[in-house]
Amino acid sequence: MGSFCNSKLRSPSLISSANTSEKDRDCIGSGGAMALDGRPNTKIVHGEAGYVLEDVPHLTDYIPDLPTYPNPLQDNPAYSVVKQYFVNLDDTVAQKIVVHKSSPRGTHFRRAGPRQKVYFESDEVHACIVTCGGLCPGLNTVIREIVCGLAHMYGVTKILGIQVIIVTTIFYTGICRMDTRDFMLHNTIPLSPKSVNDIHKRGGTILGSSRGGHDTSKIVDSIQDRGINQVYIIGGDGTQKGASVIFEEIQRRGLKVAVAGIPKTIDNDIAVIDKSFGFDTAVEEAQRAINRAHVESESVENGIGMVKLMGRYSGFIAMYATLASRDVDCCLIPESPFYLEGKGGLFEYIEKRLKENGHMVIVVAEGAGQELLAEILRSMNHQDASGNKLLLDVGLWLSQKIKDHFTGKGRISINLKYIGAIPANASDNVYCTLLAHSAIHGAMAGYTGFTVGPVNGRHAYIPFHRVTETQNKVVITDRMWARLLSSTNQPSFLSPEDIELAKKEDEPTNQLLDPNNQEDSHEKSTEDNNNSLSNCSTSC
């Protein structure tokens, strides 16, 4: 990371110190708990040549003089062949890797991995794991690898799973109809490597999962009463927001409790990280549904196979499944509006493809076309327990519209594919292992209030707010979407005015953390994200 002992580091604009080496702590001042941009617990380090580290909280930020212990990994026979046991304290991961020669170094995150010193002794650790939100391939793998990683790498024996009782009461996302302390007492299960040995072969989660609100104070009371000092929370952006609030309450009480988030969303819509676990499995399963729809549509004259895939706000599953399949004639996603009638509309394109090929396959993400259903939605305005707007079934609506328009001209076969309660594939299983181990290493090293994930192929510790402030979406002015349009030969459904507007919306903004930096700092274009997908299994 280089030397930071310069006058710039001593400027009054510095916000809090990073838990870096002693040298860095001497060079970097300590600030308040609130950042200049209003984000709580923001830790920012400025270095030479436009270097910015967005660091994560550490237990020593609010509990000084904590003792440290040698990392037991150095005596682990399985790791005896490793060339370098521990991650260098100064190692960071760049968020942006495509730069110009004159560009500032830009934003970095702390690299994940084991540290030489840990802040918990093995017999002191009392960990708990909870899963929240919707189902996703790989949930059981993450649970398994947290348990096995804690036990095999750090010798931890006290690990609890927080069982979710759907709707009535849950630890984190529940309605809390009974007292949370009573819930914690009666709805936890001890976890061991033996008890979780085969769970990765099953779909869903052995702990159960649900959506809803939570009582932060009661949850932290339960954590404190049970003597839990490491909390692993697996869930999407809403869950990570809740985990952040729990961390802040723990920090306010001055408890030695590490809170680690593992991001989960099958839609791949979590910002900053390269991809979310379960995504590869979802694309693979989606391809199978597309193959079936293609076979069925070929079997009849003017057959139309329609496959509806998951993707409430982001169309990554639909886009990647379409590109991988090569059998799709039209892909509709939430980020790209379309219209049905008139020149260049969907009906005109369907008629053209049926004349050319005699059949076609349409892939539609569940959140696509919702603006066309706006009137019906306004009359409903319903939400699920997490506050997400309930979407109307665009697949059934669109199939009916097509049938009405092409009455007597063909037949539509509908394939509705939702992917959640299935085991993860090989790629996701490996990825889940790396996520779990990275979270464990971070918690043992005293880091807290963070989520973990790969950034440009290297696993990093990311502040909660960075993965919750925005959503990762397909950029329809990017080359990956252009590749899809080229593959399907579908129209973009966009007018020149729409294209210009989309380009303006996707224009990069200036670096938030360095007002003097006018670099192209578009945080996460789909192109950068796509280039990183193949590197996600890189070891931390």
RODO-36012 format. One record per residue (C-alpha): x, y negated, z negated; chain. Coordinates in nm, 2 decimals. Layout:
N
(node (X,Y,Z),A)
...
# end
This chain:
540
(node (0.00,0.00,0.00),A)
(node (0.30,-0.22,-0.03),A)
(node (0.40,-0.49,-0.29),A)
(node (0.12,-0.72,-0.41),A)
(node (0.33,-0.95,-0.63),A)
(node (0.28,-1.27,-0.45),A)
(node (0.11,-1.61,-0.51),A)
(node (-0.20,-1.50,-0.31),A)
(node (-0.28,-1.23,-0.57),A)
(node (-0.27,-1.49,-0.85),A)
(node (-0.53,-1.71,-0.69),A)
(node (-0.85,-1.78,-0.90),A)
(node (-1.07,-1.62,-0.63),A)
(node (-0.95,-1.27,-0.73),A)
(node (-1.23,-1.05,-0.86),A)
(node (-1.14,-0.79,-1.12),A)
(node (-0.84,-0.56,-1.10),A)
(node (-0.81,-0.23,-0.95),A)
(node (-0.71,0.07,-1.15),A)
(node (-0.39,0.11,-0.95),A)
(node (-0.04,0.15,-1.07),A)
(node (0.10,-0.04,-1.37),A)
(node (0.29,-0.26,-1.12),A)
(node (-0.04,-0.35,-0.94),A)
(node (-0.22,-0.42,-1.27),A)
(node (0.06,-0.66,-1.37),A)
(node (0.03,-0.84,-1.04),A)
(node (-0.35,-0.86,-1.02),A)
(node (-0.56,-1.06,-1.26),A)
(node (-0.88,-0.93,-1.42),A)
(node (-1.21,-1.10,-1.36),A)
(node (-1.57,-1.08,-1.47),A)
(node (-1.82,-0.81,-1.41),A)
(node (-2.00,-0.99,-1.14),A)
(node (-1.84,-1.05,-0.80),A)
(node (-1.85,-1.38,-0.60),A)
(node (-2.10,-1.22,-0.36),A)
(node (-2.33,-1.13,-0.64),A)
(node (-2.26,-0.76,-0.64),A)
(node (-2.21,-0.61,-0.98),A)
(node (-1.89,-0.42,-1.07),A)
(node (-1.72,-0.52,-0.75),A)
(node (-1.34,-0.47,-0.77),A)
(node (-1.15,-0.63,-0.49),A)
(node (-0.77,-0.64,-0.43),A)
(node (-0.61,-0.86,-0.17),A)
(node (-0.27,-0.77,-0.03),A)
(node (-0.04,-0.89,0.24),A)
(node (-0.14,-0.92,0.61),A)
(node (-0.51,-0.94,0.54),A)
(node (-0.52,-0.62,0.34),A)
(node (-0.84,-0.58,0.13),A)
(node (-0.91,-0.29,-0.11),A)
(node (-1.27,-0.24,-0.22),A)
(node (-1.20,-0.04,-0.53),A)
(node (-1.43,0.17,-0.75),A)
(node (-1.47,0.13,-1.13),A)
(node (-1.26,0.31,-1.38),A)
(node (-1.33,0.42,-1.74),A)
(node (-1.04,0.20,-1.85),A)
(node (-1.21,-0.11,-1.71),A)
(node (-1.44,-0.10,-2.02),A)
(node (-1.27,0.15,-2.25),A)
(node (-0.91,0.03,-2.30),A)
(node (-0.63,0.26,-2.42),A)
(node (-0.78,0.59,-2.32),A)
(node (-0.53,0.87,-2.35),A)
(node (-0.42,1.06,-2.04),A)
(node (-0.33,1.42,-2.00),A)
(node (-0.12,1.62,-1.74),A)
(node (-0.33,1.75,-1.45),A)
(node (-0.38,2.13,-1.50),A)
(node (-0.35,2.17,-1.12),A)
(node (0.02,2.16,-1.15),A)
(node (0.02,2.49,-1.33),A)
(node (-0.25,2.65,-1.11),A)
(node (-0.09,2.94,-0.91),A)
(node (-0.33,2.89,-0.62),A)
(node (-0.17,2.54,-0.57),A)
(node (0.19,2.65,-0.61),A)
(node (0.25,2.64,-0.24),A)
(node (0.11,2.29,-0.19),A)
(node (0.39,2.05,-0.08),A)
(node (0.24,1.75,-0.26),A)
(node (0.01,1.82,-0.56),A)
(node (-0.12,1.48,-0.61),A)
(node (-0.24,1.18,-0.42),A)
(node (-0.02,0.87,-0.45),A)
(node (-0.18,0.60,-0.66),A)
(node (-0.13,0.35,-0.39),A)
(node (-0.29,0.56,-0.11),A)
(node (-0.59,0.40,0.05),A)
(node (-0.81,0.47,0.36),A)
(node (-0.87,0.21,0.62),A)
(node (-1.23,0.15,0.71),A)
(node (-1.14,0.03,1.06),A)
(node (-0.87,0.21,1.26),A)
(node (-0.91,0.05,1.60),A)
(node (-0.73,-0.29,1.57),A)
(node (-0.54,-0.54,1.78),A)
(node (-0.17,-0.59,1.71),A)
(node (-0.24,-0.93,1.55),A)
(node (-0.54,-0.81,1.35),A)
(node (-0.55,-0.83,0.97),A)
(node (-0.52,-0.49,0.80),A)
(node (-0.88,-0.51,0.69),A)
(node (-1.09,-0.33,0.44),A)
(node (-0.97,-0.01,0.27),A)
(node (-1.11,0.23,0.01),A)
(node (-0.92,0.43,-0.25),A)
(node (-0.82,0.77,-0.12),A)
(node (-0.98,1.07,-0.28),A)
(node (-0.78,1.36,-0.43),A)
(node (-0.62,1.49,-0.75),A)
(node (-0.41,1.25,-0.97),A)
(node (-0.11,1.34,-1.17),A)
(node (-0.28,1.22,-1.49),A)
(node (-0.64,1.29,-1.59),A)
(node (-0.86,1.13,-1.85),A)
(node (-1.04,1.44,-1.97),A)
(node (-0.91,1.76,-2.13),A)
(node (-1.06,2.08,-1.99),A)
(node (-1.24,2.18,-2.31),A)
(node (-1.37,1.82,-2.36),A)
(node (-1.56,1.82,-2.03),A)
(node (-1.93,1.87,-2.05),A)
(node (-2.06,1.82,-1.69),A)
(node (-2.41,1.82,-1.54),A)
(node (-2.53,1.84,-1.18),A)
(node (-2.87,1.71,-1.04),A)
(node (-3.01,1.71,-0.69),A)
(node (-3.26,1.45,-0.58),A)
(node (-3.46,1.36,-0.27),A)
(node (-3.55,1.59,0.03),A)
(node (-3.40,1.92,0.11),A)
(node (-3.09,1.94,0.32),A)
(node (-2.86,2.23,0.44),A)
(node (-2.56,2.25,0.21),A)
(node (-2.71,2.15,-0.12),A)
(node (-2.64,2.48,-0.28),A)
(node (-2.29,2.48,-0.14),A)
(node (-2.22,2.15,-0.31),A)
(node (-2.36,2.28,-0.64),A)
(node (-2.15,2.60,-0.61),A)
(node (-1.83,2.41,-0.53),A)
(node (-1.87,2.16,-0.81),A)
(node (-1.91,2.45,-1.05),A)
(node (-1.63,2.66,-0.91),A)
(node (-1.40,2.36,-0.86),A)
(node (-1.44,2.24,-1.22),A)
(node (-1.39,2.60,-1.35),A)
(node (-1.11,2.72,-1.13),A)
(node (-0.91,2.39,-1.09),A)
(node (-0.96,2.23,-1.43),A)
(node (-1.06,2.51,-1.66),A)
(node (-1.40,2.36,-1.74),A)
(node (-1.65,2.59,-1.90),A)
(node (-1.94,2.37,-2.00),A)
(node (-2.15,2.29,-1.69),A)
(node (-2.52,2.23,-1.68),A)
(node (-2.77,2.22,-1.39),A)
(node (-3.06,1.99,-1.44),A)
(node (-3.36,2.18,-1.31),A)
(node (-3.62,1.96,-1.14),A)
(node (-3.98,2.04,-1.21),A)
(node (-4.16,1.90,-0.90),A)
(node (-4.39,1.60,-0.97),A)
(node (-4.45,1.65,-1.34),A)
(node (-4.10,1.59,-1.49),A)
(node (-3.75,1.56,-1.36),A)
(node (-3.42,1.44,-1.50),A)
(node (-3.36,1.16,-1.25),A)
(node (-3.63,1.12,-1.00),A)
(node (-3.92,1.22,-1.22),A)
(node (-4.24,1.06,-1.35),A)
(node (-4.12,1.15,-1.70),A)
(node (-4.46,1.26,-1.84),A)
(node (-4.28,1.43,-2.13),A)
(node (-4.00,1.27,-2.33),A)
(node (-3.67,1.29,-2.13),A)
(node (-3.48,1.42,-2.43),A)
(node (-3.72,1.71,-2.46),A)
(node (-3.69,1.76,-2.09),A)
(node (-3.31,1.77,-2.11),A)
(node (-3.33,2.03,-2.39),A)
(node (-3.57,2.27,-2.21),A)
(node (-3.50,2.22,-1.85),A)
(node (-3.13,2.27,-1.81),A)
(node (-2.95,2.59,-1.71),A)
(node (-2.59,2.68,-1.78),A)
(node (-2.39,2.72,-1.46),A)
(node (-2.08,2.93,-1.41),A)
(node (-1.88,3.06,-1.11),A)
(node (-2.06,3.40,-1.15),A)
(node (-2.41,3.25,-1.16),A)
(node (-2.36,3.04,-0.85),A)
(node (-2.15,3.29,-0.65),A)
(node (-2.39,3.36,-0.37),A)
(node (-2.62,3.05,-0.37),A)
(node (-2.45,2.90,-0.06),A)
(node (-2.62,3.17,0.14),A)
(node (-2.96,3.04,0.05),A)
(node (-3.14,2.73,0.17),A)
(node (-3.28,2.46,-0.05),A)
(node (-3.14,2.40,-0.40),A)
(node (-3.15,2.62,-0.70),A)
(node (-3.20,2.32,-0.92),A)
(node (-3.51,2.19,-0.73),A)
(node (-3.55,1.84,-0.59),A)
(node (-3.81,1.57,-0.58),A)
(node (-3.87,1.20,-0.53),A)
(node (-3.99,0.93,-0.76),A)
(node (-3.90,0.67,-1.01),A)
(node (-3.68,0.71,-1.32),A)
(node (-3.64,0.56,-1.67),A)
(node (-3.27,0.46,-1.69),A)
(node (-3.26,0.41,-2.06),A)
(node (-3.42,0.76,-2.14),A)
(node (-3.18,0.93,-1.89),A)
(node (-2.87,0.77,-2.05),A)
(node (-3.01,0.85,-2.40),A)
(node (-3.03,1.21,-2.29),A)
(node (-2.68,1.21,-2.15),A)
(node (-2.55,1.06,-2.48),A)
(node (-2.75,1.30,-2.70),A)
(node (-2.63,1.61,-2.51),A)
(node (-2.27,1.50,-2.51),A)
(node (-2.25,1.50,-2.13),A)
(node (-1.94,1.31,-2.00),A)
(node (-1.94,1.39,-1.63),A)
(node (-2.26,1.34,-1.42),A)
(node (-2.27,1.46,-1.06),A)
(node (-2.57,1.32,-0.87),A)
(node (-2.64,1.46,-0.52),A)
(node (-2.89,1.26,-0.30),A)
(node (-2.95,1.00,-0.04),A)
(node (-2.92,0.62,-0.05),A)
(node (-3.21,0.58,-0.29),A)
(node (-3.05,0.83,-0.52),A)
(node (-2.72,0.65,-0.50),A)
(node (-2.89,0.33,-0.59),A)
(node (-3.04,0.50,-0.90),A)
(node (-2.70,0.65,-0.98),A)
(node (-2.55,0.30,-0.97),A)
(node (-2.81,0.18,-1.22),A)
(node (-2.74,0.47,-1.45),A)
(node (-2.36,0.40,-1.43),A)
(node (-2.42,0.03,-1.52),A)
(node (-2.62,0.13,-1.83),A)
(node (-2.35,0.38,-1.93),A)
(node (-2.09,0.10,-1.88),A)
(node (-2.30,-0.14,-2.09),A)
(node (-2.31,0.11,-2.37),A)
(node (-1.93,0.17,-2.34),A)
(node (-1.97,0.55,-2.30),A)
(node (-1.69,0.77,-2.17),A)
(node (-1.90,0.92,-1.90),A)
(node (-1.79,0.95,-1.53),A)
(node (-2.07,0.91,-1.28),A)
(node (-2.00,1.05,-0.93),A)
(node (-2.23,1.05,-0.64),A)
(node (-2.23,1.29,-0.35),A)
(node (-2.42,1.14,-0.05),A)
(node (-2.69,1.36,0.11),A)
(node (-2.91,1.28,0.40),A)
(node (-2.98,1.51,0.69),A)
(node (-3.05,1.21,0.92),A)
(node (-2.68,1.10,0.89),A)
(node (-2.80,0.74,0.81),A)
(node (-2.57,0.67,0.51),A)
(node (-2.34,0.37,0.59),A)
(node (-1.96,0.37,0.58),A)
(node (-1.90,0.75,0.57),A)
(node (-1.83,0.94,0.90),A)
(node (-2.13,1.17,0.85),A)
(node (-2.34,1.34,0.59),A)
(node (-2.34,1.70,0.50),A)
(node (-2.61,1.91,0.66),A)
(node (-2.60,1.71,0.98),A)
(node (-2.40,1.97,1.19),A)
(node (-2.64,2.24,1.08),A)
(node (-2.94,2.02,1.17),A)
(node (-2.81,1.96,1.52),A)
(node (-2.74,2.33,1.57),A)
(node (-3.09,2.43,1.46),A)
(node (-3.24,2.15,1.67),A)
(node (-3.06,2.29,1.98),A)
(node (-3.24,2.63,1.92),A)
(node (-3.57,2.45,1.92),A)
(node (-3.48,2.27,2.24),A)
(node (-3.38,2.59,2.41),A)
(node (-3.72,2.75,2.32),A)
(node (-3.90,2.44,2.45),A)
(node (-3.71,2.46,2.77),A)
(node (-3.79,2.82,2.83),A)
(node (-4.16,2.76,2.76),A)
(node (-4.18,2.46,2.98),A)
(node (-4.02,2.64,3.27),A)
(node (-4.27,2.92,3.24),A)
(node (-4.57,2.72,3.36),A)
(node (-4.63,2.47,3.64),A)
(node (-4.57,2.11,3.53),A)
(node (-4.49,2.23,3.18),A)
(node (-4.37,1.98,2.92),A)
(node (-4.19,2.10,2.61),A)
(node (-4.18,1.85,2.33),A)
(node (-3.95,1.89,2.03),A)
(node (-4.00,1.66,1.73),A)
(node (-3.69,1.63,1.51),A)
(node (-3.61,1.47,1.18),A)
(node (-3.50,1.10,1.19),A)
(node (-3.71,0.85,1.00),A)
(node (-3.50,0.55,1.07),A)
(node (-3.20,0.69,1.25),A)
(node (-3.20,0.90,1.57),A)
(node (-2.86,1.08,1.53),A)
(node (-3.00,1.44,1.52),A)
(node (-3.21,1.38,1.83),A)
(node (-2.92,1.21,2.01),A)
(node (-2.66,1.47,1.93),A)
(node (-2.90,1.77,1.99),A)
(node (-2.99,1.61,2.33),A)
(node (-2.63,1.56,2.43),A)
(node (-2.53,1.92,2.32),A)
(node (-2.83,2.08,2.49),A)
(node (-2.81,1.94,2.85),A)
(node (-3.17,2.06,2.90),A)
(node (-3.34,1.75,2.77),A)
(node (-3.50,1.51,3.02),A)
(node (-3.60,1.23,2.77),A)
(node (-3.49,1.15,2.41),A)
(node (-3.69,0.90,2.21),A)
(node (-3.54,0.76,1.88),A)
(node (-3.64,0.49,1.63),A)
(node (-3.37,0.25,1.74),A)
(node (-3.48,0.24,2.10),A)
(node (-3.83,0.11,2.16),A)
(node (-4.03,0.25,2.46),A)
(node (-4.36,0.19,2.62),A)
(node (-4.60,0.43,2.79),A)
(node (-4.77,0.26,3.09),A)
(node (-4.66,0.04,3.37),A)
(node (-4.34,0.02,3.58),A)
(node (-4.04,0.18,3.41),A)
(node (-4.27,0.33,3.14),A)
(node (-4.26,0.68,2.99),A)
(node (-4.56,0.80,3.20),A)
(node (-4.40,0.69,3.52),A)
(node (-4.08,0.87,3.43),A)
(node (-4.26,1.19,3.33),A)
(node (-4.45,1.20,3.66),A)
(node (-4.12,1.15,3.85),A)
(node (-3.94,1.43,3.66),A)
(node (-4.24,1.67,3.70),A)
(node (-4.23,1.61,4.08),A)
(node (-3.86,1.67,4.09),A)
(node (-3.82,1.97,3.86),A)
(node (-4.17,2.10,3.79),A)
(node (-4.11,2.09,3.42),A)
(node (-3.94,1.87,3.15),A)
(node (-3.83,1.86,2.79),A)
(node (-3.89,1.56,2.56),A)
(node (-3.71,1.52,2.23),A)
(node (-3.86,1.27,1.99),A)
(node (-3.73,1.17,1.64),A)
(node (-4.00,1.14,1.38),A)
(node (-3.96,0.77,1.34),A)
(node (-3.97,0.69,1.72),A)
(node (-4.25,0.49,1.86),A)
(node (-4.39,0.37,1.53),A)
(node (-4.44,0.02,1.66),A)
(node (-4.69,0.17,1.91),A)
(node (-4.88,0.31,1.61),A)
(node (-4.86,-0.02,1.42),A)
(node (-5.23,-0.08,1.41),A)
(node (-5.31,0.26,1.26),A)
(node (-5.01,0.22,1.02),A)
(node (-5.14,-0.12,0.90),A)
(node (-5.47,0.04,0.81),A)
(node (-5.29,0.31,0.61),A)
(node (-4.98,0.15,0.45),A)
(node (-4.91,0.46,0.24),A)
(node (-4.57,0.54,0.08),A)
(node (-4.41,0.85,-0.06),A)
(node (-4.29,0.88,-0.42),A)
(node (-3.95,0.72,-0.33),A)
(node (-4.12,0.42,-0.17),A)
(node (-4.05,0.53,0.19),A)
(node (-4.33,0.43,0.43),A)
(node (-4.53,0.74,0.54),A)
(node (-4.50,0.78,0.92),A)
(node (-4.77,0.89,1.15),A)
(node (-4.70,1.21,1.35),A)
(node (-4.55,1.06,1.66),A)
(node (-4.52,1.41,1.82),A)
(node (-4.89,1.49,1.80),A)
(node (-4.98,1.13,1.90),A)
(node (-4.75,1.12,2.20),A)
(node (-4.85,1.47,2.32),A)
(node (-5.22,1.37,2.31),A)
(node (-5.14,1.05,2.50),A)
(node (-4.95,1.25,2.77),A)
(node (-5.24,1.50,2.79),A)
(node (-5.49,1.22,2.83),A)
(node (-5.29,1.05,3.10),A)
(node (-5.20,1.37,3.30),A)
(node (-5.53,1.55,3.26),A)
(node (-5.53,1.86,3.47),A)
(node (-5.17,1.80,3.59),A)
(node (-4.98,2.01,3.35),A)
(node (-4.95,2.18,3.01),A)
(node (-4.76,2.06,2.71),A)
(node (-4.61,2.30,2.46),A)
(node (-4.52,2.14,2.12),A)
(node (-4.23,2.25,1.91),A)
(node (-4.21,2.07,1.57),A)
(node (-3.88,2.13,1.40),A)
(node (-3.80,2.02,1.05),A)
(node (-3.47,2.14,0.91),A)
(node (-3.41,2.14,0.54),A)
(node (-3.45,2.47,0.35),A)
(node (-3.19,2.66,0.56),A)
(node (-2.83,2.76,0.46),A)
(node (-2.55,2.54,0.59),A)
(node (-2.34,2.65,0.89),A)
(node (-1.97,2.71,0.87),A)
(node (-1.87,2.35,0.94),A)
(node (-2.10,2.21,0.68),A)
(node (-1.99,2.47,0.42),A)
(node (-1.63,2.36,0.45),A)
(node (-1.74,1.99,0.44),A)
(node (-1.94,2.04,0.13),A)
(node (-1.64,2.20,-0.04),A)
(node (-1.43,1.90,0.03),A)
(node (-1.70,1.66,-0.09),A)
(node (-1.74,1.85,-0.42),A)
(node (-1.37,1.88,-0.48),A)
(node (-1.31,1.51,-0.41),A)
(node (-1.59,1.42,-0.65),A)
(node (-1.43,1.64,-0.92),A)
(node (-1.08,1.50,-0.88),A)
(node (-1.22,1.14,-0.90),A)
(node (-1.42,1.21,-1.22),A)
(node (-1.13,1.39,-1.39),A)
(node (-0.90,1.09,-1.29),A)
(node (-1.13,0.86,-1.48),A)
(node (-1.30,0.70,-1.18),A)
(node (-1.67,0.63,-1.21),A)
(node (-1.96,0.45,-1.04),A)
(node (-1.85,0.59,-0.70),A)
(node (-1.97,0.80,-0.41),A)
(node (-1.74,1.01,-0.21),A)
(node (-1.72,1.08,0.17),A)
(node (-1.49,1.08,0.47),A)
(node (-1.39,0.75,0.62),A)
(node (-1.21,0.80,0.95),A)
(node (-1.14,1.16,0.86),A)
(node (-0.99,1.10,0.52),A)
(node (-1.20,1.14,0.20),A)
(node (-1.23,0.82,-0.01),A)
(node (-1.40,0.68,-0.32),A)
(node (-1.65,0.42,-0.22),A)
(node (-1.84,0.18,-0.44),A)
(node (-2.21,0.26,-0.47),A)
(node (-2.33,-0.07,-0.32),A)
(node (-2.14,-0.01,0.00),A)
(node (-2.34,0.30,0.09),A)
(node (-2.68,0.16,-0.01),A)
(node (-2.68,-0.20,0.13),A)
(node (-2.73,-0.09,0.49),A)
(node (-2.83,0.22,0.69),A)
(node (-2.62,0.38,0.96),A)
(node (-2.82,0.37,1.28),A)
(node (-2.76,0.46,1.65),A)
(node (-2.64,0.15,1.83),A)
(node (-2.82,0.15,2.16),A)
(node (-2.57,-0.09,2.32),A)
(node (-2.29,0.16,2.25),A)
(node (-2.13,0.41,2.48),A)
(node (-2.27,0.71,2.31),A)
(node (-2.62,0.61,2.38),A)
(node (-2.51,0.53,2.74),A)
(node (-2.38,0.88,2.76),A)
(node (-2.72,1.02,2.66),A)
(node (-2.90,0.80,2.92),A)
(node (-2.66,0.93,3.18),A)
(node (-2.72,1.29,3.07),A)
(node (-3.10,1.27,3.07),A)
(node (-3.14,1.02,3.36),A)
(node (-3.41,0.86,3.15),A)
(node (-3.48,0.48,3.17),A)
(node (-3.36,0.27,2.88),A)
(node (-3.72,0.13,2.85),A)
(node (-3.55,-0.21,2.78),A)
(node (-3.59,-0.53,2.97),A)
(node (-3.29,-0.75,3.03),A)
(node (-3.41,-0.97,2.74),A)
(node (-3.43,-0.67,2.51),A)
(node (-3.07,-0.57,2.60),A)
(node (-2.94,-0.92,2.53),A)
(node (-3.12,-0.93,2.20),A)
(node (-2.98,-0.58,2.10),A)
(node (-2.63,-0.70,2.19),A)
(node (-2.67,-1.00,1.96),A)
(node (-2.80,-0.79,1.68),A)
(node (-2.50,-0.56,1.71),A)
(node (-2.24,-0.84,1.73),A)
(node (-1.97,-0.79,1.47),A)
(node (-1.97,-1.03,1.17),A)
(node (-1.67,-1.19,1.01),A)
(node (-1.49,-1.00,0.73),A)
(node (-1.70,-1.06,0.41),A)
(node (-1.41,-1.03,0.17),A)
(node (-1.17,-1.26,0.36),A)
(node (-1.33,-1.58,0.49),A)
(node (-1.02,-1.66,0.69),A)
(node (-1.05,-1.34,0.89),A)
(node (-1.23,-1.39,1.21),A)
(node (-1.15,-1.03,1.33),A)
(node (-1.40,-0.81,1.51),A)
(node (-1.51,-0.63,1.19),A)
(node (-1.82,-0.45,1.30),A)
(node (-1.83,-0.21,1.01),A)
(node (-1.96,0.10,1.17),A)
(node (-2.04,0.12,1.53),A)
(node (-2.17,0.45,1.66),A)
(node (-1.86,0.49,1.87),A)
(node (-1.63,0.47,1.57),A)
(node (-1.86,0.71,1.38),A)
(node (-1.87,0.95,1.67),A)
(node (-1.50,0.96,1.70),A)
(node (-1.47,1.05,1.34),A)
(node (-1.72,1.34,1.34),A)
(node (-1.47,1.59,1.46),A)
(node (-1.22,1.48,1.19),A)
(node (-1.46,1.52,0.89),A)
(node (-1.31,1.84,0.78),A)
(node (-0.96,1.69,0.73),A)
(node (-0.84,1.78,0.39),A)
(node (-0.82,1.49,0.14),A)
# end
